[in-house]
């Protein structure tokens, strides 16, 4: 590989600032830090783009399809499309305000500057793409800037190299897995060792455009600046749609809440209404470890959490769409039983496969696609969906009445199932157990169903309240350990679990209850490392360790705020938020010592936590001002 100029890498600093360190790079450098990546989306799939100008991850035509650019998981086999200066530079990224349009800025000697804008045309009233499309527009300031542009797709997770064909307006990379159209507006294109290469000098006032289109030749007939403007308008219109709820958030939380909301929207399918947990697979939960899972699917629980968070920010339509999609999933089975996880098209066939040919992110193997959790029994999903329906009671009452046979069927399933062990919220791959969080969510399902029947004026069952009372008594008897002075992970095991922080958040017990206060204290004592909270600290059948879980860390902030310890809650918030990426994005987990992000990225779970913690802090702050 040809050696390129010296570059710098911008890395997260523990204080939330940025440090610039020298790094020796190749012609198209591969970041080693997840927070060197930004995300763009068209609400059917997404791409991760590094601040070095390289698209290193994109699955087409949908989130869960095989990657076309997968260099994130293998530098030599994965494939990429890159655009960067041919001279030394420093670089950083930002989003156009209130959008998911990404801007990468390269500063060069001179001083000169190259600004690269990346976006995927967004579904809106101006433009509805039939196929995924990535648009890149580069402009120079201060003088001409030489750039190197490479097109190196590798289909089917890097298993297929393309055959290139020149067509009107550009080139098409063809394979049996699909084809990808490529257009560059200026410069000669040369194939070198299976890569289409272009060297060109961009003069000020003259844009260089790159288009990538799945299964379609877009040619040069579109004005990309107009499509960019429409895309930005669409994102801004969506973000403004939640402005009615903005006054419920303290001013200092609004930027984080808006960015988190935009991220959740970016992980939504415009066609189905479902949410994916993350756009990536196999980003390890510990450096070099084997906890590498595929998150490009829609979990009923995770997606319900996303929908709830968007309700809190004033975006009701997304919650409506997901609720309808989830209820349709229950239609699909004769017994009304939900599966744990689905593809966005509703398919629950997700065979887990190991891709031995890929090296893995920083050598973390195995690389997995698919997810074996689809075959698990997880009791909590019923409560997740019924809790969401209860939150929608005043917004979609007529729809809920029409769907009541299916919603009540979910409650009836819980009556049948709540005494059974399951795999729990963390999808344990060992023997099923009586997980406390699962039992609490079963109680939530029965409680919310009973409340909904009264609120909507539709028939309910007395057995729901009877079973809920029995279940509540059992949880208090078997789920709380007097010696530990805490709720535990599962019946009969002295293992703490951060999911117990949800007990007061779900109104199972009030925050003033001694059992709740004891549990918060125990988790903060035994599962915390600074402001970061681990899910649990006990063997779970997987040899490698994992990082602290960021959603649990935000649950702790929420619990501290709502239990009256605002000062500590705000301090925790500040510390955790200081570890976000320069773009305000979070991964799933974090190493509390190095502060390196871990797990799939960007992660919906964490941004759900941001929104909920911000709301809890804001409410306490507003109440203290009004007194």
C-alpha positions as CSV (number, residue, x, y, z in Angstrom):
1,X,0.0,0.0,0.0
2,X,1.3,3.5,-0.9
3,X,2.4,5.5,2.1
4,X,0.6,8.8,2.4
5,X,1.3,12.1,4.2
6,X,1.4,12.6,7.9
7,X,-2.0,13.2,9.5
8,X,-3.4,13.8,12.9
9,X,-6.1,12.1,14.8
10,X,-8.6,13.8,17.1
11,X,-9.4,11.7,20.1
12,X,-11.8,12.1,23.0
13,X,-10.3,13.7,26.1
14,X,-11.6,12.7,29.6
15,X,-12.5,16.3,30.2
16,X,-14.6,16.5,27.1
17,X,-12.2,18.6,25.1
18,X,-10.1,17.4,22.2
19,X,-6.4,16.4,22.0
20,X,-4.5,16.4,18.7
21,X,-1.9,13.7,18.4
22,X,0.3,12.8,15.5
23,X,-0.2,9.6,13.6
24,X,1.5,7.9,10.7
25,X,-1.1,7.0,8.1
26,X,-1.5,5.2,4.8
27,X,-3.2,6.7,1.7
28,X,-6.6,6.3,3.3
29,X,-6.2,5.9,7.0
30,X,-8.5,3.7,9.1
31,X,-9.5,5.2,12.4
32,X,-8.9,3.1,15.6
33,X,-11.3,5.2,17.7
34,X,-15.1,4.8,17.2
35,X,-15.6,8.5,17.9
36,X,-13.8,9.4,14.7
37,X,-17.0,8.4,12.9
38,X,-20.2,10.2,12.1
39,X,-23.4,8.7,10.8
40,X,-25.7,9.6,7.9
41,X,-29.1,7.9,7.2
42,X,-32.0,7.8,4.9
43,X,-34.3,6.0,7.3
44,X,-33.7,2.6,5.6
45,X,-30.0,2.2,6.1
46,X,-27.0,4.2,7.3
47,X,-23.3,4.8,6.7
48,X,-20.4,5.5,9.0
49,X,-18.0,8.1,7.7
50,X,-14.7,8.8,9.3
51,X,-13.2,12.2,9.8
52,X,-10.5,11.1,7.4
53,X,-13.2,11.2,4.6
54,X,-13.8,7.5,4.3
55,X,-17.1,5.6,4.2
56,X,-16.1,2.6,6.2
57,X,-19.5,1.0,6.9
58,X,-22.6,0.8,4.8
59,X,-25.1,-2.0,4.3
60,X,-27.4,-1.8,1.3
61,X,-30.3,-1.6,0.6
62,X,-31.3,-1.9,4.2
63,X,-29.7,-1.9,7.7
64,X,-29.6,-5.7,8.1
65,X,-28.4,-6.4,4.6
66,X,-24.8,-7.4,3.8
67,X,-22.2,-4.6,3.8
68,X,-21.0,-2.9,0.7
69,X,-18.4,-0.9,2.6
70,X,-17.1,-2.9,5.5
71,X,-13.6,-1.6,6.2
72,X,-14.7,-1.0,9.8
73,X,-14.5,-4.8,10.3
74,X,-11.5,-5.6,8.0
75,X,-9.1,-3.0,6.6
76,X,-8.1,-5.1,3.6
77,X,-11.2,-7.0,2.7
78,X,-14.1,-4.8,3.8
79,X,-14.2,-2.1,1.2
80,X,-14.6,1.6,1.4
81,X,-15.1,4.9,-0.6
82,X,-12.7,7.7,0.3
83,X,-12.2,11.3,-0.4
84,X,-9.4,13.2,1.3
85,X,-6.7,15.8,0.6
86,X,-3.4,14.5,-0.8
87,X,-1.5,16.8,1.6
88,X,-1.0,16.9,5.4
89,X,-4.1,18.0,7.2
90,X,-6.0,18.1,10.5
91,X,-9.7,17.3,10.4
92,X,-12.9,17.4,12.5
93,X,-16.6,16.8,12.0
94,X,-19.8,18.5,12.8
95,X,-23.5,18.2,11.9
96,X,-25.4,20.9,10.1
97,X,-27.5,22.1,13.1
98,X,-30.7,20.2,13.7
99,X,-29.9,17.7,10.9
100,X,-28.1,14.5,10.2
101,X,-26.1,16.1,7.4
102,X,-22.5,15.6,8.2
103,X,-19.7,18.1,7.5
104,X,-16.0,17.0,7.6
105,X,-13.5,19.9,7.6
106,X,-9.9,19.4,6.5
107,X,-7.5,22.2,7.5
108,X,-4.3,22.5,5.4
109,X,-1.3,24.8,5.3
110,X,-1.8,28.0,3.5
111,X,-4.2,28.4,5.2
112,X,-6.6,26.4,3.0
113,X,-9.7,24.4,3.9
114,X,-11.6,21.6,2.3
115,X,-15.2,21.1,3.4
116,X,-16.8,17.7,2.6
117,X,-20.6,17.4,3.1
118,X,-22.1,13.9,3.3
119,X,-25.8,13.0,3.4
120,X,-28.3,10.4,2.3
121,X,-31.3,12.0,0.6
122,X,-34.1,11.9,3.2
123,X,-37.7,10.8,2.6
124,X,-39.7,14.0,2.5
125,X,-42.1,15.9,0.4
126,X,-39.4,17.0,-2.1
127,X,-37.6,13.8,-2.7
128,X,-38.4,10.2,-2.0
129,X,-35.5,7.9,-2.9
130,X,-36.4,4.5,-4.3
131,X,-32.9,3.2,-3.5
132,X,-30.3,4.1,-1.0
133,X,-28.0,6.9,-2.2
134,X,-25.0,8.6,-0.6
135,X,-24.1,12.1,-1.8
136,X,-20.7,13.7,-1.2
137,X,-19.9,17.4,-2.0
138,X,-16.4,18.8,-1.5
139,X,-15.4,22.5,-1.8
140,X,-12.1,24.2,-1.3
141,X,-11.3,27.5,0.3
142,X,-8.2,29.6,0.3
143,X,-6.6,28.0,-2.8
144,X,-6.5,24.8,-4.9
145,X,-6.5,21.6,-2.9
146,X,-5.3,18.2,-4.4
147,X,-7.5,15.3,-3.4
148,X,-7.4,11.6,-3.8
149,X,-10.7,9.7,-4.4
150,X,-11.0,5.9,-4.2
151,X,-14.0,3.7,-4.9
152,X,-13.4,0.2,-3.5
153,X,-16.8,-1.6,-2.8
154,X,-16.7,-5.2,-1.5
155,X,-20.1,-6.9,-1.6
156,X,-21.6,-9.5,0.7
157,X,-19.4,-8.6,3.8
158,X,-16.3,-8.4,1.7
159,X,-16.8,-11.8,0.1
160,X,-17.3,-10.5,-3.5
161,X,-15.1,-8.1,-5.4
162,X,-17.0,-6.2,-8.1
163,X,-16.6,-6.1,-11.9
164,X,-16.6,-2.5,-13.1
165,X,-18.5,-1.3,-16.1
166,X,-18.4,2.2,-17.5
167,X,-21.9,3.5,-18.1
168,X,-23.3,7.0,-19.1
169,X,-22.5,9.3,-16.3
170,X,-20.2,7.1,-14.4
171,X,-19.4,3.5,-13.5
172,X,-21.3,0.5,-12.1
173,X,-19.7,-2.0,-9.7
174,X,-21.5,-5.3,-10.3
175,X,-21.7,-8.5,-8.3
176,X,-24.1,-11.3,-7.8
177,X,-25.1,-9.6,-4.5
178,X,-26.1,-6.4,-6.3
179,X,-24.7,-3.4,-8.0
180,X,-23.5,0.1,-6.9
181,X,-23.5,3.1,-9.2
182,X,-20.5,5.5,-8.8
183,X,-20.2,9.0,-10.3
184,X,-17.4,11.5,-9.7
185,X,-18.0,14.9,-11.3
186,X,-14.4,15.7,-12.2
187,X,-11.1,13.9,-12.8
188,X,-10.0,10.8,-14.7
189,X,-11.0,7.5,-13.2
190,X,-8.4,4.7,-13.4
191,X,-8.7,1.1,-12.1
192,X,-5.7,0.1,-10.1
193,X,-5.7,-3.3,-8.4
194,X,-9.4,-3.5,-8.3
195,X,-10.0,0.0,-7.0
196,X,-11.2,3.0,-9.0
197,X,-8.8,5.8,-8.3
198,X,-9.0,9.6,-9.1
199,X,-6.5,12.3,-8.4
200,X,-7.9,15.9,-8.8
201,X,-7.2,19.4,-7.7
202,X,-10.3,21.3,-6.4
203,X,-10.3,25.0,-7.1
204,X,-12.2,27.4,-4.9
205,X,-15.7,28.0,-6.2
206,X,-15.8,24.6,-8.0
207,X,-17.3,21.7,-6.2
208,X,-16.3,18.1,-6.6
209,X,-19.3,15.7,-6.4
210,X,-19.4,12.0,-5.7
211,X,-22.6,9.9,-5.9
212,X,-23.2,6.3,-4.8
213,X,-26.5,4.7,-5.7
214,X,-27.7,1.2,-5.0
215,X,-29.0,-0.6,-8.1
216,X,-29.6,2.7,-9.9
217,X,-27.6,5.0,-12.2
218,X,-28.4,8.5,-11.1
219,X,-26.2,10.2,-13.7
220,X,-25.6,13.9,-13.3
221,X,-29.1,15.2,-14.0
222,X,-29.8,16.1,-10.3
223,X,-28.8,19.3,-8.7
224,X,-27.1,17.9,-5.6
225,X,-27.0,21.3,-3.8
226,X,-30.8,21.5,-4.2
227,X,-31.2,17.9,-2.9
228,X,-28.9,18.8,0.0
229,X,-31.0,21.8,0.8
230,X,-34.2,19.8,0.8
231,X,-32.6,17.1,2.9
232,X,-31.5,19.7,5.5
233,X,-35.0,21.2,5.5
234,X,-36.6,17.8,6.0
235,X,-34.4,17.1,9.1
236,X,-35.0,20.6,10.5
237,X,-38.7,20.2,10.0
238,X,-38.7,16.9,11.8
239,X,-36.6,18.3,14.7
240,X,-38.9,21.3,15.0
241,X,-41.8,18.9,15.3
242,X,-40.9,18.2,18.9
243,X,-40.5,21.9,19.8
244,X,-43.8,21.8,21.8
245,X,-42.1,19.6,24.4
246,X,-38.8,21.6,24.4
247,X,-39.9,23.8,27.3
248,X,-40.0,20.7,29.5
249,X,-36.2,20.3,29.1
250,X,-33.7,22.7,30.7
251,X,-31.8,24.8,28.2
252,X,-28.5,23.1,29.0
253,X,-29.9,19.7,28.0
254,X,-31.6,20.7,24.7
255,X,-28.6,20.2,22.4
256,X,-28.0,16.6,23.8
257,X,-31.7,15.8,23.6
258,X,-32.0,17.1,20.1
259,X,-29.0,15.1,18.9
260,X,-30.2,12.0,20.7
261,X,-33.7,12.4,19.1
262,X,-32.1,12.8,15.6
263,X,-30.1,9.7,16.2
264,X,-33.1,7.7,17.2
265,X,-34.9,9.0,14.1
266,X,-31.9,8.0,11.9
267,X,-32.3,4.4,13.2
268,X,-35.9,4.3,12.2
269,X,-37.4,2.6,9.1
270,X,-39.6,5.0,7.2
271,X,-41.4,2.0,5.6
272,X,-42.1,-0.1,8.7
273,X,-41.9,2.3,11.6
274,X,-39.5,-0.1,13.5
275,X,-36.2,1.0,15.1
276,X,-32.9,-0.8,14.8
277,X,-30.8,-1.0,18.0
278,X,-27.7,0.2,16.1
279,X,-26.5,0.4,12.5
280,X,-23.4,-1.9,13.1
281,X,-22.5,-5.5,14.0
282,X,-19.6,-7.0,15.9
283,X,-18.1,-3.9,17.5
284,X,-16.7,-5.5,20.6
285,X,-17.8,-4.8,24.2
286,X,-14.2,-5.2,25.2
287,X,-11.0,-4.6,23.1
288,X,-10.2,-7.8,21.3
289,X,-13.1,-9.7,23.0
290,X,-15.7,-12.1,21.8
291,X,-18.8,-10.2,22.9
292,X,-19.5,-9.1,19.4
293,X,-23.2,-9.1,18.4
294,X,-25.3,-7.9,15.5
295,X,-27.6,-5.1,16.4
296,X,-29.0,-4.2,13.0
297,X,-32.5,-5.5,13.9
298,X,-35.5,-4.3,15.8
299,X,-35.9,-5.7,19.4
300,X,-39.4,-5.2,20.7
301,X,-38.0,-3.9,24.0
302,X,-35.4,-1.6,22.6
303,X,-37.7,-0.2,20.0
304,X,-40.4,0.4,22.6
305,X,-37.8,2.3,24.7
306,X,-37.0,4.4,21.6
307,X,-40.6,5.1,20.9
308,X,-41.2,6.2,24.6
309,X,-38.1,8.5,24.4
310,X,-39.5,10.2,21.3
311,X,-42.9,10.6,22.9
312,X,-41.1,12.5,25.7
313,X,-39.5,14.8,23.0
314,X,-42.8,15.4,21.3
315,X,-42.4,13.1,18.3
316,X,-45.6,11.0,18.5
317,X,-45.8,9.8,14.9
318,X,-42.8,7.5,15.4
319,X,-44.3,5.9,18.5
320,X,-47.6,5.4,16.6
321,X,-45.8,3.8,13.6
322,X,-43.8,1.4,15.8
323,X,-46.8,0.4,18.0
324,X,-48.8,-0.4,14.8
325,X,-45.8,-2.4,13.5
326,X,-45.4,-4.3,16.7
327,X,-49.1,-5.2,17.0
328,X,-49.0,-6.4,13.4
329,X,-46.2,-8.8,14.5
330,X,-48.6,-10.3,17.1
331,X,-51.2,-10.7,14.3
332,X,-48.7,-12.9,12.5
333,X,-48.8,-15.8,15.0
334,X,-51.9,-17.8,15.9
335,X,-51.3,-17.5,19.7
336,X,-50.4,-13.7,19.5
337,X,-46.9,-14.4,21.0
338,X,-44.3,-11.9,20.1
339,X,-40.8,-12.8,19.1
340,X,-37.9,-11.0,20.7
341,X,-36.3,-9.5,17.6
342,X,-37.2,-9.0,14.0
343,X,-35.8,-7.6,10.8
344,X,-37.4,-4.3,9.8
345,X,-39.6,-6.1,7.3
346,X,-41.1,-8.3,10.1
347,X,-39.1,-11.4,9.4
348,X,-37.9,-13.2,12.6
349,X,-35.6,-15.6,10.9
350,X,-32.2,-14.3,11.9
351,X,-29.7,-17.2,11.8
352,X,-26.5,-16.3,13.5
353,X,-23.4,-16.8,11.3
354,X,-19.7,-16.3,12.0
355,X,-17.8,-14.5,9.2
356,X,-14.3,-16.2,9.6
357,X,-12.9,-14.3,6.6
358,X,-13.1,-10.9,8.4
359,X,-10.4,-9.8,10.9
360,X,-12.8,-7.9,13.1
361,X,-12.7,-4.4,14.6
362,X,-9.2,-4.1,16.0
363,X,-8.9,-7.9,15.8
364,X,-12.0,-8.6,17.8
365,X,-13.5,-11.9,16.7
366,X,-15.7,-13.6,15.9
367,X,-17.5,-11.3,13.5
368,X,-21.2,-12.2,13.7
369,X,-24.2,-11.5,11.5
370,X,-27.7,-12.5,12.5
371,X,-28.7,-12.9,16.1
372,X,-29.6,-16.1,18.0
373,X,-31.6,-14.1,20.5
374,X,-34.6,-14.4,18.1
375,X,-35.1,-17.9,19.5
376,X,-35.1,-16.9,23.2
377,X,-38.0,-16.4,25.5
378,X,-37.8,-12.9,27.1
379,X,-40.8,-12.2,29.3
380,X,-40.2,-8.5,29.5
381,X,-41.2,-7.6,25.9
382,X,-44.9,-7.8,26.7
383,X,-44.6,-5.2,29.4
384,X,-42.5,-3.0,27.1
385,X,-45.1,-3.0,24.5
386,X,-48.1,-2.5,26.8
387,X,-46.3,0.3,28.7
388,X,-45.8,2.1,25.4
389,X,-49.5,1.6,24.6
390,X,-50.4,3.0,27.9
391,X,-48.3,6.1,27.2
392,X,-50.2,6.5,24.0
393,X,-53.6,6.3,25.7
394,X,-54.5,10.0,25.2
395,X,-53.1,10.3,21.8
396,X,-54.4,7.2,19.9
397,X,-57.4,6.1,22.0
398,X,-59.5,5.0,19.0
399,X,-56.7,3.0,17.5
400,X,-56.0,1.3,20.8
401,X,-59.7,0.4,21.1
402,X,-59.7,-1.1,17.7
403,X,-56.6,-3.1,18.5
404,X,-57.8,-4.1,22.0
405,X,-58.3,-7.8,21.1
406,X,-54.6,-8.0,20.3
407,X,-53.4,-5.9,23.2
408,X,-55.5,-7.8,25.7
409,X,-54.2,-11.0,24.1
410,X,-50.7,-9.9,25.1
411,X,-51.8,-9.5,28.7
412,X,-53.4,-12.9,28.6
413,X,-50.2,-14.4,27.4
414,X,-48.4,-12.9,30.4
415,X,-50.9,-14.6,32.7
416,X,-49.9,-17.8,31.1
417,X,-46.2,-17.2,31.0
418,X,-45.1,-15.1,34.0
419,X,-44.2,-18.2,36.2
420,X,-41.8,-19.4,33.6
421,X,-38.0,-18.6,33.7
422,X,-36.5,-16.7,30.8
423,X,-33.3,-15.3,29.4
424,X,-33.9,-11.8,30.7
425,X,-33.3,-8.2,29.4
426,X,-29.5,-8.9,28.8
427,X,-30.3,-12.0,26.7
428,X,-28.2,-14.4,28.8
429,X,-27.1,-17.4,26.7
430,X,-27.0,-19.8,29.7
431,X,-29.9,-21.6,31.4
432,X,-33.2,-19.7,31.8
433,X,-33.7,-18.1,35.2
434,X,-36.4,-16.2,37.1
435,X,-35.0,-12.8,36.4
436,X,-36.3,-10.0,38.6
437,X,-36.5,-7.4,35.9
438,X,-38.5,-9.8,33.7
439,X,-41.0,-10.4,36.5
440,X,-41.3,-6.7,37.1
441,X,-42.1,-6.1,33.4
442,X,-44.6,-8.9,33.5
443,X,-46.3,-7.0,36.4
444,X,-46.1,-3.8,34.2
445,X,-47.9,-5.7,31.4
446,X,-50.8,-6.7,33.7
447,X,-50.9,-3.4,35.5
448,X,-51.0,-1.3,32.2
449,X,-53.5,-3.6,30.6
450,X,-55.9,-3.2,33.5
451,X,-55.4,0.6,33.5
452,X,-55.9,0.8,29.7
453,X,-59.1,-1.2,29.9
454,X,-60.5,1.3,32.4
455,X,-59.2,4.4,30.5
456,X,-60.5,3.2,27.1
457,X,-63.7,1.8,28.4
458,X,-63.1,-1.7,26.9
459,X,-63.5,-5.1,28.5
460,X,-60.7,-6.2,30.8
461,X,-60.1,-9.2,33.0
462,X,-60.1,-9.3,36.8
463,X,-57.5,-12.0,36.5
464,X,-55.0,-9.3,35.4
465,X,-55.2,-7.5,38.7
466,X,-55.3,-10.8,40.6
467,X,-52.2,-12.1,38.8
468,X,-50.5,-8.8,39.1
469,X,-51.0,-8.8,42.9
470,X,-49.6,-12.4,43.2
471,X,-46.7,-11.5,41.0
472,X,-45.9,-8.3,43.0
473,X,-45.9,-10.2,46.2
474,X,-43.6,-12.9,44.8
475,X,-41.1,-10.3,43.5
476,X,-41.0,-8.6,46.9
477,X,-40.5,-11.9,48.6
478,X,-38.0,-13.6,46.2
479,X,-36.5,-10.7,44.3
480,X,-35.2,-8.6,47.3
481,X,-32.3,-9.9,49.3
482,X,-32.3,-8.6,52.9
483,X,-28.6,-9.4,53.4
484,X,-27.6,-7.4,50.3
485,X,-30.3,-4.8,51.1
486,X,-31.1,-4.8,47.4
487,X,-33.2,-6.3,44.7
488,X,-31.1,-8.9,42.9
489,X,-30.7,-10.2,39.4
490,X,-32.7,-13.4,39.8
491,X,-34.5,-15.4,42.4
492,X,-32.1,-17.1,44.8
493,X,-28.9,-15.6,43.4
494,X,-26.9,-12.9,45.3
495,X,-26.0,-11.0,42.2
496,X,-26.7,-7.3,41.7
497,X,-28.1,-6.1,38.4
498,X,-28.5,-2.5,37.3
499,X,-31.8,-3.3,35.7
500,X,-33.2,-3.0,39.2
501,X,-32.9,0.7,38.8
502,X,-36.0,0.5,36.6
503,X,-38.2,-0.7,39.5
504,X,-39.1,2.9,40.7
505,X,-39.0,4.3,37.1
506,X,-41.8,1.9,36.2
507,X,-43.8,2.8,39.4
508,X,-43.5,-0.7,40.8
509,X,-42.4,1.0,44.0
510,X,-42.1,4.7,44.9
511,X,-38.7,6.3,45.1
512,X,-39.3,6.9,48.8
513,X,-39.5,3.1,49.5
514,X,-36.5,1.9,51.6
515,X,-36.1,-1.1,49.2
516,X,-35.7,1.3,46.3
517,X,-33.3,3.6,48.1
518,X,-31.3,0.6,49.4
519,X,-31.1,-0.8,45.8
520,X,-29.9,2.5,44.4
521,X,-27.2,2.7,47.1
522,X,-26.1,-0.9,46.6
523,X,-25.8,-0.6,42.8
524,X,-23.9,2.7,43.2
525,X,-21.6,1.0,45.7
526,X,-20.9,-2.3,43.9
527,X,-21.6,-1.8,40.2
528,X,-20.2,1.8,39.8
529,X,-16.8,2.9,38.5
530,X,-16.9,6.7,38.8
531,X,-20.1,7.8,37.1
532,X,-20.3,4.6,35.0
533,X,-22.5,1.6,36.0
534,X,-21.9,-2.0,35.0
535,X,-24.9,-4.1,34.2
536,X,-23.7,-6.8,36.6
537,X,-20.5,-8.3,37.9
538,X,-20.9,-12.0,37.8
539,X,-20.0,-14.8,35.4
540,X,-22.4,-15.1,32.5
541,X,-20.8,-17.9,30.4
542,X,-18.7,-15.6,28.2
543,X,-15.0,-15.5,29.0
544,X,-14.1,-12.0,28.0
545,X,-15.1,-9.0,30.1
546,X,-17.3,-6.0,29.0
547,X,-17.3,-2.3,29.6
548,X,-19.6,-0.2,31.8
549,X,-23.1,0.1,30.3
550,X,-24.0,3.6,29.4
551,X,-27.8,3.2,29.5
552,X,-27.5,1.9,33.1
553,X,-25.3,4.9,33.9
554,X,-28.0,7.2,32.7
555,X,-30.6,5.2,34.6
556,X,-28.6,6.0,37.7
557,X,-28.7,9.7,36.9
558,X,-32.4,9.5,36.5
559,X,-32.9,7.6,39.8
560,X,-30.6,10.0,41.7
561,X,-32.5,13.0,40.4
562,X,-35.9,11.6,41.1
563,X,-35.0,10.3,44.5
564,X,-33.9,13.8,45.6
565,X,-30.1,13.8,45.1
566,X,-30.1,16.4,42.3
567,X,-26.5,17.6,42.9
568,X,-25.0,14.2,42.5
569,X,-27.3,13.4,39.5
570,X,-26.2,16.6,37.8
571,X,-22.5,15.9,38.5
572,X,-22.9,12.4,37.0
573,X,-24.7,13.8,34.0
574,X,-21.8,16.2,33.3
575,X,-19.2,13.5,33.7
576,X,-20.9,11.1,31.3
577,X,-21.8,13.7,28.7
578,X,-18.1,14.8,28.6
579,X,-17.3,11.4,27.1
580,X,-19.6,11.7,24.1
581,X,-18.0,11.8,20.7
582,X,-17.2,15.3,19.2
583,X,-20.5,14.9,17.4
584,X,-22.5,14.2,20.6
585,X,-22.9,10.5,19.8
586,X,-22.4,7.5,22.1
587,X,-21.6,3.9,21.8
588,X,-23.2,1.1,23.9
589,X,-20.5,0.8,26.6
590,X,-17.4,2.5,27.8
591,X,-14.1,1.5,29.4
592,X,-14.2,3.6,32.7
593,X,-10.4,3.7,32.8
594,X,-9.4,4.7,29.3
595,X,-12.8,6.2,28.4
596,X,-12.7,4.4,25.1
597,X,-16.1,3.7,23.6
598,X,-17.1,0.0,23.3
599,X,-19.9,-1.9,21.6
600,X,-22.0,-1.1,18.6
601,X,-22.1,2.5,17.6
602,X,-24.1,4.8,17.6
603,X,-26.3,3.0,20.1
604,X,-30.0,3.7,20.5
605,X,-30.1,2.4,24.1
606,X,-27.6,5.1,25.3
607,X,-29.4,8.0,23.6
608,X,-32.7,6.8,25.1
609,X,-30.9,7.2,28.5
610,X,-29.7,10.7,27.6
611,X,-33.3,11.8,26.9
612,X,-34.8,10.3,30.0
613,X,-32.0,11.5,32.3
614,X,-32.3,15.0,30.8
615,X,-36.0,15.1,31.5
616,X,-35.6,13.9,35.1
617,X,-32.9,16.6,35.8
618,X,-35.0,19.3,34.0
619,X,-38.1,18.5,36.0
620,X,-36.2,18.8,39.3
621,X,-34.5,22.0,38.2
622,X,-37.8,23.5,37.1
623,X,-39.5,22.6,40.4
624,X,-36.7,24.1,42.4
625,X,-37.0,27.4,40.5
626,X,-40.8,27.5,40.8
627,X,-40.6,27.1,44.6
